[in-house]
Amino acid sequence: MIARIQGVLEAVEGGAALLRLEGGLTYQVLVSAFTAQRLGASIGQVVKLHTMHFIESQGQGTTMIPRLAGFLSLDDRRFYELFTTCKGVGNKRALRAMSMSTQQIAAAIADRDVALLQSLPEIGKRMADTIVATLSGKVDDFALGGGSGDAASSQSAQGVGGDMPVAGTLARDALNVLVQLGENRAQAVMWIDTVLRQKDRPGDVQALITRVYAMKAEA
């Protein structure tokens, strides 16, 4: 299996990225809408994607076509693999549904936010309920950007999109407090992520929560 692919990004179109490798070989790599958006500013540059193969069945199973899906980090790929364990969420549907960041989708699942999940492409009420029932309790680390604990993959994602995932005990403890205070989990994840990406990031939970509420008041 091809685990990673690196090459010059020639184009992003139709839910796929075209990567030209050394020697002239060009791969078509399927990507989510969120990934496509982040790759848009990197046309002509060298990018690295974490990949996985799957086989797409066409013509009632008479034709089997190998596909390569690509992700900006190991966390994104691992979340995708988990996401596709839900009944009815196939490989291509999962890619189309992942129009938000892994953190946002995982936070919505953890918070049982069916309305937010229904806002994803091709996810209806019944499918959203199935996703929550299947994955609730399995996505908390992804909601804080720590699904793999792989610093290198986080740096790779940062290099393309500029967003360093939130990880660690500080973020997790602050999230638990904010949820207990009645805040929406998905929104709280974004607030924590924003604060911890600041240069003068707080060093304890109380300071982090104070900064979050100060930012909320200014919004």
GIFENKA-V115516 format. One record per backbone hydrogen bond with DSSP energy under -0.5 kcal/mol. CO is the residue of the C=O (numbers start at 1). NH is the residue of the N-H. E is the energy in kcal/mol with one decimal. If there is no record, write none. Layout:
co->(CO:CO)
nh->(NH:NH)
e->(E:E)
This chain:
co->(1:3:5:7:8:8:9:11:13:15:16:17:17:18:18:18:19:19:20:21:25:27:27:28:29:30:32:33:34:35:36:38:39:40:42:45:47:49:49:50:52:54:54:55:56:58:58:59:63:63:65:67:68:69:71:73:74:75:76:77:78:79:80:82:83:86:88:90:91:92:93:94:95:97:98:101:102:103:104:105:106:107:108:109:112:113:114:115:116:117:120:122:124:125:126:127:128:129:130:131:132:135:139:140:141:141:142:149:150:151:152:153:154:155:156:157:157:158:162:163:168:169:170:171:172:173:174:175:176:177:178:179:184:185:186:187:188:189:190:191:192:193:194:195:198:199:204:205:206:207:208:209:210:211:212:213:214:215:216)
nh->(3:51:49:47:10:20:44:18:16:31:13:19:29:10:11:20:21:27:8:24:21:19:29:30:17:70:36:37:38:39:40:41:42:43:45:9:7:5:51:71:69:56:67:57:65:62:63:62:58:65:56:54:30:52:50:77:78:79:80:81:82:83:84:85:86:89:90:94:95:96:97:98:33:99:34:105:106:107:108:109:110:111:113:112:114:117:118:119:119:120:123:124:128:129:130:131:132:133:134:135:136:138:143:144:144:146:145:151:154:155:156:157:158:159:160:161:162:162:164:165:172:173:174:175:176:177:178:179:180:181:183:182:188:189:190:191:192:193:194:195:196:197:197:198:201:201:208:209:210:211:212:213:214:215:216:217:218:219:219)
e->(-0.7:-2.3:-2.7:-2.7:-0.8:-2.9:-3.6:-2.7:-1.2:-2.2:-2.6:-0.6:-3.1:-3.0:-0.9:-0.5:-0.7:-2.9:-2.4:-1.9:-3.6:-2.5:-0.6:-0.5:-3.2:-3.0:-2.7:-2.0:-1.7:-2.1:-1.1:-0.5:-2.6:-0.7:-2.3:-2.9:-2.0:-2.3:-0.5:-2.0:-2.6:-0.5:-3.1:-0.5:-3.0:-0.5:-2.4:-1.4:-3.1:-0.5:-3.2:-1.9:-3.0:-1.7:-3.3:-1.8:-2.9:-2.6:-2.2:-2.2:-2.0:-3.3:-2.1:-1.7:-1.5:-2.0:-1.0:-2.4:-1.6:-2.1:-2.5:-1.6:-0.8:-2.6:-1.4:-2.2:-2.8:-2.5:-2.0:-2.1:-2.7:-2.0:-3.1:-1.4:-1.7:-1.9:-2.4:-0.8:-0.9:-1.5:-1.7:-0.7:-2.7:-2.3:-2.0:-2.5:-2.3:-2.5:-2.3:-2.7:-2.1:-2.7:-2.0:-0.7:-0.8:-3.2:-1.7:-0.9:-1.5:-2.2:-2.0:-2.1:-2.2:-2.1:-1.0:-2.6:-0.5:-2.1:-0.6:-0.6:-2.0:-3.0:-2.3:-2.5:-2.2:-1.9:-2.5:-2.5:-2.0:-1.6:-2.5:-1.6:-2.6:-2.4:-1.5:-2.3:-2.7:-2.5:-2.2:-2.4:-2.6:-0.8:-0.6:-1.6:-0.8:-0.8:-2.2:-2.7:-2.4:-2.1:-2.2:-2.4:-1.9:-2.3:-2.4:-2.2:-1.3:-1.0:-0.5)
